[in-house]
Amino acid sequence: MGMTMIEHILARKAGLPEVRVGDTVTVEVDMTVLIDLQFATMWLQPLRIHDADKVAIVMDHAVPAPTVKDAAGGPRARQFAAAFDIQRFYDVGRHGICHQVIAENGLARPGEVLACTDSHTCAGGAYNTAARGLGPAEVYSILCTGQTWFQAAPTIRYEFRGELAPGVSGKDVFLFIAAEYGDATNHNLEYDGPGLASLPLHDRRTIATQGAEVSADFSTFAHDDVLAEHFETLGICEYVAARADPDAEYAAIRSIDLSHLAPYVARPGTVSRNGVPVSDVERRRIDQAFIGSCANGQLDDLRIAADVLRGRQVAAGVRLIVTPASQQVYRDAMRLGYLQDIADAGAVITNATCGACFGYHLGVVGPGEVCLTSSTRNFTGRMGSTEAEIYMASPATVAASAIAGRITDARQATS
C-alpha cells in the first residue's frame, strides 16, 4: 500500500521507509517561524538554538505596535535576532502577515516541514509543504532541538476537475467544501486532480490557509508546473517534492468540478455546514466590509477588489477596510494602481498586518454591526463585539457588497 503526500514527507523527515495512519514520528523541521506576539507575551530567551538558518522572525500581528505591551516585544525580537545572528528577520518595514512573508521568501518549500505558532500555518501547504501551527511551548522546543513529533492522521483527498468560471475564486471553493462536507477534525486534506493546473497559486493559498477552519491537521497541495515555475522565479530548485502514490489509502476521495461552483457566503458563527451561494443568502445590509488577512490579502485579491471598485463608490454608511497582506503586496499594489482605485472608491487602506482579522486593531466591529469579511474566521467575537455578526465571502463579493450596501453577487453588480 502506497503513501499520501503527507505520509511521504513525514517518512522522509523521520528517516523511515514508510509512515502509516496512527504512527507517531519524530521529524526534522526545516523552518521555524516566530511572530511578534511571542515576544510580546511570555518570552524567555533561550541559551542556544538548534540552527539559525532554519529560523525566521516576522513582525505581523500588531504592527506598528498598537499597545505598550506590543511595543515592548519589538526590542526582544531584535535582541534575539542579533544574539543568534538570525538573518531572516522581517522587521517593521519588511513586515507582513507571516504566511504571506513565508510565501514571498520561499520559506515553505515542497517536501519540507514548517512550523509556526499561528493556527493558519497550514497556508504553507499550498507549496507542497507539511506546514502546521503548533503551540508556543512546542515551537520553543523546535527552536532549541530542531525536531518535533506528529501522529499521522487519515487523509481526505480532493480531486479537482474543470476550471473556475469568471467571478468564482479559491475562497468560494473553500466555502463550498466547508458547507458541503463540514469539519475534517484529526484529518489531513490533500488537493490534486486534473483541474489543479487551472487553479492559480493565490487561490491555492486561500484554500490551504482555510484548512484551519475545518480543523484539518495538514492542508497540502500537489506539486505541479505552477509550483515549479513559482520556485524557479524565487531561484529555489533544491527540494524533493512529495507525491501521493497511486495506491495510497484515503479516508475519503472527493471529486470537485470547479466549473459548477458559484460565489458562496458563510453565515455568522462558523463556515462548517453554514454556507450558501451568494444568490441564496438573505438580504442583509452591512456596516463594515473587510478585505485582507493571510487568506485574502494577496496581490491578486487586491487586483480583484480594484476591478470591482474602479469607478464606483462605497455605499453611504458602509466602511470598506482593505489590508494588504505584506509590505511587498502594499508596494506592488501601489505601483499597479490598485490602491488608487480602491481609495478613490472610498475605502480605507491600512498598513500590512493581521489587524481587523483577529479583532485587535484597524477595524474592530461594534455591537449590533454586520460585517462581511474575506478574512479567515467568522465566529462570534472574532472581529470585535460578541454582539456583531460576521459573514464570510470572497474579495469580489465583499467589494461588490460594499458598493451595494448589502450582501451582493459581484457578477450581477459588475454586469
C-alpha positions in Angstrom: 0.0 0.0 0.0 1.4 3.4 -1.0 1.5 6.6 0.9 -0.2 10.0 0.7 1.7 13.3 0.3 1.9 14.0 4.0 2.9 10.4 4.8 5.8 10.7 2.3 7.0 14.0 3.9 6.8 12.6 7.4 8.6 9.4 6.5 11.4 11.2 4.8 11.9 13.7 7.6 11.8 10.9 10.2 14.2 8.8 8.2 11.7 5.9 7.9 10.8 3.8 4.9 7.1 4.4 5.5 4.5 6.0 7.8 1.0 4.7 8.3 -2.1 6.3 9.9 -1.7 6.3 13.7 2.1 6.2 13.7 3.8 8.8 15.9 7.0 10.0 14.3 9.8 12.5 15.3 10.7 14.6 12.3 13.3 17.2 11.4 11.8 20.7 11.0 13.1 22.7 8.0 11.8 26.1 9.0 10.5 27.5 12.3 8.8 30.9 12.1 8.3 33.1 15.2 5.9 36.0 15.2 5.7 39.3 17.2 3.1 38.0 19.7 5.5 35.5 21.1 7.9 38.3 22.0 5.2 40.5 23.5 3.9 37.8 25.9 5.8 35.1 27.8 9.1 35.3 26.0 12.1 33.5 27.6 15.4 34.0 25.8 17.0 30.5 25.1 20.6 29.8 25.9 21.1 28.3 22.5 19.1 27.4 19.4 19.5 24.5 17.0 20.1 26.2 13.7 19.7 29.9 13.0 19.4 29.2 9.2 16.2 27.4 10.0 14.6 30.2 11.9 12.6 33.2 10.7 11.1 36.1 12.7 8.1 38.0 11.3 6.5 41.1 12.9 2.9 40.7 11.8 0.0 40.6 14.2 0.4 44.0 15.9 2.4 46.2 13.5 3.1 49.0 14.1 2.6 48.3 17.8 -0.9 49.5 18.9 -0.2 49.0 22.7 2.7 49.4 25.1 2.7 45.6 25.6 3.2 45.0 21.9 5.8 47.7 21.7 7.8 46.0 24.4 8.0 42.9 22.2 9.8 44.6 19.4 13.1 45.1 21.3 13.0 41.5 22.5 12.7 40.2 18.9 15.5 42.4 17.7 17.7 41.3 20.6 17.0 37.7 19.9 17.8 38.0 16.2 21.0 39.8 16.9 22.1 37.4 19.6 21.8 34.3 17.3 22.6 36.0 14.0 19.1 35.2 12.6 19.2 36.6 9.0 15.6 36.0 8.2 14.2 38.8 10.4 11.3 40.7 8.8 11.1 43.8 11.0 8.7 46.8 10.6 9.2 48.0 7.0 9.9 44.5 5.7 7.0 43.0 7.6 3.6 41.4 6.7 1.3 38.6 7.8 3.7 35.8 8.4 2.1 33.4 5.9 2.4 36.0 3.1 6.1 36.7 4.1 6.7 32.9 4.1 5.3 32.7 0.6 7.2 35.7 -0.8 10.5 34.4 0.5 10.2 30.7 -0.3 10.3 29.6 3.3 7.7 26.9 2.7 9.2 24.5 0.2 8.0 21.3 -1.4 8.5 18.2 0.7 9.6 20.1 3.7 8.3 20.7 7.3 7.4 24.2 8.5 6.2 25.1 12.0 4.8 28.4 13.4 2.7 29.3 16.4 -0.1 30.8 14.2 -3.0 28.5 13.6 -3.1 29.4 9.9 0.4 28.0 9.2 -1.4 25.4 7.1 -1.3 28.1 4.4 2.2 26.8 3.5 0.5 23.6 2.3 -0.2 25.4 -1.0 3.5 24.9 -1.7 3.5 21.1 -1.2 4.8 21.7 2.4 3.9 19.9 5.6 3.1 23.2 7.4 1.3 23.3 10.7 0.5 25.7 13.5 1.8 24.5 16.9 1.7 25.8 20.5 4.3 28.3 21.7 5.9 25.7 24.0 6.3 23.2 21.2 7.7 25.8 18.8 10.2 26.9 21.5 11.2 23.3 21.8 11.7 23.1 18.0 13.8 26.2 18.2 16.2 24.5 20.6 16.2 20.9 19.2 15.3 21.2 15.5 12.7 18.4 15.9 9.1 17.8 16.7 6.6 14.9 16.6 3.4 14.3 14.8 0.9 11.5 14.8 -0.1 10.6 11.2 -3.8 11.2 10.7 -6.0 9.8 7.9 -6.2 11.9 4.8 -9.1 13.2 2.8 -8.2 13.7 -0.9 -9.9 16.3 -3.1 -9.6 15.9 -6.8 -10.3 19.0 -8.8 -11.8 18.8 -12.3 -12.6 21.5 -14.8 -11.9 25.2 -14.1 -13.5 28.1 -12.2 -16.0 30.3 -14.0 -15.3 34.0 -14.2 -16.1 35.7 -10.9 -15.5 32.5 -8.8 -12.4 32.2 -6.7 -10.5 29.9 -4.3 -12.5 31.4 -1.4 -15.7 30.1 -3.0 -14.1 26.7 -3.5 -13.3 26.5 0.2 -16.7 27.8 1.4 -18.4 25.2 -0.8 -16.2 22.4 0.6 -16.8 23.6 4.2 -20.6 23.9 3.6 -20.9 20.5 1.8 -18.6 18.3 3.9 -18.2 20.1 7.3 -15.3 19.6 9.6 -12.2 17.5 9.0 -11.1 17.2 12.6 -8.0 15.0 13.0 -7.7 14.5 9.3 -5.2 15.8 6.6 -6.5 17.4 3.4 -4.8 16.7 0.1 -5.5 18.5 -3.1 -4.8 17.3 -6.6 -6.5 16.3 -9.8 -6.6 17.3 -13.5 -8.3 20.6 -12.6 -5.5 21.7 -10.3 -3.4 23.1 -13.2 -6.2 25.7 -13.9 -6.2 26.9 -10.2 -3.9 30.0 -9.7 -1.4 29.9 -6.9 -3.2 32.7 -4.9 -6.4 30.6 -4.9 -4.5 27.5 -3.7 -3.1 29.7 -0.9 -6.6 30.7 0.2 -7.8 27.1 0.2 -4.8 25.8 2.1 -5.0 28.6 4.7 -8.6 28.0 5.4 -8.0 24.3 6.3 -7.7 25.5 9.9 -11.4 26.5 9.8 -12.4 22.9 9.3 -9.9 21.7 11.9 -7.6 19.9 9.5 -4.1 18.8 10.6 -2.3 19.5 7.3 -3.8 21.0 4.1 -1.4 20.2 1.3 -1.4 20.7 -2.5 0.3 18.6 -5.1 3.5 19.8 -6.8 3.0 20.7 -10.4 4.3 23.0 -13.1 2.6 26.1 -11.5 4.6 25.4 -8.3 7.8 24.6 -10.2 7.6 27.9 -12.0 7.0 29.8 -8.7 10.1 28.4 -7.1 12.1 28.9 -10.2 11.2 32.6 -10.1 12.4 32.6 -6.5 15.7 30.9 -7.5 14.8 27.8 -5.5 15.4 24.5 -7.1 16.9 22.2 -4.4 13.9 20.4 -3.0 12.2 17.0 -3.1 8.5 17.3 -3.9 6.1 14.9 -2.2 3.8 13.0 -4.5 1.0 10.7 -3.5 1.3 7.1 -4.6 -1.4 5.8 -6.9 -2.3 3.1 -4.3 -2.3 5.5 -1.3 -5.0 4.8 1.2 -7.5 7.6 2.0 -10.3 8.1 4.4 -12.3 9.6 1.5 -11.8 10.7 -2.1 -14.0 13.6 -3.1 -14.3 15.0 -6.7 -15.0 18.7 -7.1 -16.0 20.0 -10.6 -14.7 23.6 -10.4 -16.8 24.7 -13.3 -20.0 24.0 -11.4 -19.2 26.3 -8.4 -20.7 29.7 -7.7 -19.7 32.5 -5.3 -20.5 31.4 -1.8 -21.1 33.2 1.6 -20.8 31.7 5.1 -23.3 32.8 7.6 -22.2 34.1 11.0 -20.8 31.7 13.6 -18.9 29.1 11.5 -18.1 28.1 8.0 -18.8 24.4 8.6 -22.1 23.4 7.1 -23.1 27.0 7.2 -22.6 28.4 3.7 -24.9 29.0 0.7 -24.5 30.5 -2.8 -24.5 34.3 -2.5 -27.6 34.4 -4.6 -29.5 32.4 -1.9 -28.4 34.4 1.1 -30.8 36.6 2.9 -30.7 40.3 2.0 -28.6 41.8 4.7 -27.3 45.4 5.0 -23.7 45.6 6.1 -21.9 48.2 8.2 -18.3 47.0 7.5 -16.6 45.2 4.7 -13.1 43.9 5.1 -10.6 42.6 2.5 -7.4 41.3 3.9 -5.8 38.5 6.1 -3.4 35.7 5.2 -6.2 34.1 3.2 -7.2 37.0 1.1 -4.8 40.0 1.4 -2.7 38.8 -1.5 -1.9 41.0 -4.5 -4.4 39.2 -6.7 -7.1 39.7 -4.1 -6.4 43.5 -4.2 -6.5 43.3 -8.0 -9.9 41.7 -7.9 -11.2 44.2 -5.5 -9.8 47.1 -7.5 -11.5 45.7 -10.7 -14.9 45.7 -8.9 -14.5 49.1 -7.2 -13.0 51.0 -10.1 -15.2 54.0 -11.0 -17.7 53.2 -8.2 -18.3 54.4 -4.7 -18.8 52.6 -1.4 -22.3 52.9 -0.2 -23.2 55.5 2.5 -23.0 54.0 6.0 -20.5 51.3 4.9 -16.9 51.2 6.0 -14.7 49.3 3.5 -11.3 48.4 5.0 -8.6 46.9 2.9 -5.4 45.5 4.4 -2.6 44.2 2.2 -1.0 41.0 3.5 2.5 42.4 3.4 4.6 45.4 2.8 5.6 43.9 -0.5 1.9 43.5 -1.5 1.3 47.1 -0.5 4.2 48.4 -2.6 3.2 46.3 -5.6 -0.4 47.2 -5.4 0.5 50.9 -5.2 2.7 50.7 -8.3 0.0 48.8 -10.2 -2.6 51.4 -9.3 -4.8 49.1 -7.3 -4.6 51.1 -4.2 -5.6 54.3 -6.1 -8.7 52.6 -7.4 -9.6 51.2 -4.0 -9.1 54.5 -2.2 -10.9 56.5 -4.9 -14.0 54.3 -4.2 -14.0 55.4 -0.6 -12.2 52.6 1.1 -9.6 52.9 3.9 -6.3 51.2 3.1 -4.3 50.1 6.2 -0.8 49.1 6.9 0.0 45.4 6.3 -0.8 43.4 9.4 -3.3 40.9 10.8 -5.3 43.8 12.3 -9.0 43.6 11.9 -9.0 39.8 11.1 -8.5 38.9 14.7 -10.3 41.9 16.2 -7.3 43.7 17.5 -6.9 47.0 15.7 -7.6 48.8 12.4 -11.2 47.7 12.0 -12.8 46.3 15.2 -16.6 45.9 14.8 -19.1 47.1 17.4 -22.3 45.8 19.0 -25.1 45.2 16.6 -23.0 45.7 13.5 -22.9 43.4 10.5 -19.5 42.7 8.8 -18.8 40.9 5.6 -15.2 39.8 5.6 -12.9 37.9 3.2 -10.6 37.1 6.2 -10.2 33.7 7.9 -12.8 33.4 10.6 -16.4 34.4 11.3 -17.0 33.0 14.8 -18.8 35.1 17.4 -16.5 37.8 18.7 -13.7 37.2 16.3 -13.5 40.7 14.9 -14.7 42.6 17.9 -18.0 42.7 19.7 -19.8 39.4 20.5 -22.9 41.2 19.5 -21.8 41.7 16.0 -22.5 39.4 13.0 -19.7 38.3 10.7 -20.4 36.9 7.2 -17.6 35.5 5.1 -17.1 35.7 1.3 -14.6 36.3 -1.4 -12.9 39.7 -2.1 -15.1 40.2 -5.1 -18.2 39.6 -3.2 -17.0 41.9 -0.3 -16.2 44.7 -2.7 -19.5 44.4 -4.6 -21.4 44.3 -1.3 -19.6 47.4 -0.1 -20.9 49.3 -3.1 -24.4 47.9 -2.8 -24.6 48.3 1.0 -25.8 44.7 1.3 -24.5 41.2 0.5 -24.4 41.0 -3.3 -23.2 38.8 -6.0 -20.3 40.6 -7.7 -21.2 39.0 -11.1 -24.5 40.8 -11.1 -23.1 44.1 -9.7 -20.5 44.4 -12.5 -22.5 43.0 -15.4 
